[in-house]
Amino acid sequence: MNPERSPSPDSPAKQRGRALHKLVLEGEAAFAAVFATEPQPDAHPGCLVTLDDLKAKAFIGIAFLGYAVGGIVPGNDQARWRYFKRFQSPSVTGLGLGLCTILLDFAIKTATLGLELLERLF
């Protein structure tokens, strides 16, 4: 063996040879500690395999954040309708909270002005 010989590039065949050597001669525990097996989608039902799978399962808030930051509204009519229906149309809860906030603000300001008026009179 020539110690000055430059190492040859790592090839898939060499990688498989090292893996087989580790498994046969050193055992499954040593093999598992060094080499990982590729996950199989069949072993994990419901896992996301492709980018389309991820897009289909993406959280709507992420999409909305992207639209808000990018200033983008969906291109087709159905997606645009879902977007506006979900994020632009007020809900009953939203209207209730908004109305309660306005009324509470009005009550606080009225009470504050009433207390100031009472202080001036007495």
N, C-alpha and C positions, 0 to 999 in steps of 0.2 A: 504494500500500500504506500502510495506516495503522499507524505504529509503536506506537501506544497500544492497538491491538486485542489483546484477550486471546487467547492461543493456543487453538485448538480442541482438543478431546480427541483423543487418539490412537485411531484406529480400525483394525480389521483391514485395511481398504482402503488406508489410509495406510502401514501396515507393509509390505504387499505391494508398494506403489508404490516405497517406498524400497529394498526388496530387489531389485526388477526394475531400478531405476535403477542400483544398485550393480553388478549382474551384467552388464547390457548396456553401460553406459558405462565402468565401471572394470575389468571383467574378473573371471574366476573366482577368482583369488587374493585380490583385495580382498573379493569376496563371501564367500568361505570364512572370511576373517579376522574378519568382522563377524557373519555370519548362520550359525547352525547348522541343519543339517537334522535332522528328527525321525528317530530310529532306527526301522528297520522290523524287527519280530520275525522276518520271513521270512529276513532277511539274517544272522541270528544263531541258528542252530539250538540248541535247548536253553536259550534265555534265559528268564528268569522274567518273565512279562508281567503277571499278575494277583496279587493277594494270595493267592489259593488256590494258585497255583503256588509262591509263596514258602513257604507253610505246608507244602505237600507235600514240599518239599526241605529244610526247616529241619533244622538239626543237632539231634539228640536231646538233646545237653547243654544247649542253650538252653532247650528245653522243660522239662527236669528242673530247671534253675536257676529257671525261672519257677514251677514247681510248688513247689519247696522254699521259695522266698522268699514266695510267695503263700499257701502252705499249702493248695494246691489239688491234689486228686487227680482224674484224668480221670473224666468222668461216666458213660460207657457201659462195659459189662462188658468188652468186648474191649480197649478202650484202657486200662482199669484193670489188666487182667491183664498186658498188655505192660509197663505202668509198673512194677508190682510185680515181675514176672519179671526185668526188666532192672536195677532199682535196689534191690530189697529182698532178692532171693534171693542168697545168697553164691555166688560162683564158686569153682572149684577153685583158681584162682590166688589169689583173695582169702583163702580158708581157709588155703592153704599159707603165704602171707605172714604172716597173723595168727599161725599156729602157730609159725612160725620166729621171729617177733618175741618171742613169749612164752618160747620155749626159750632164745633168746639173752639175754633179760633175766634169766631164771633162772640161766643159766651165769655171767653177769657178777656177779650178786649172790652166787652161791655162791663164786666165785673171790675176790671182795672180802672176804667173811666168813672164808674160809679164810686169806687173807693176814693179816687182823686177828688171828685165833686164833694163827697162827704167830708173830706179833710179840709177843703176850702170853706165849707159852710160852718164847720164846728171848730 
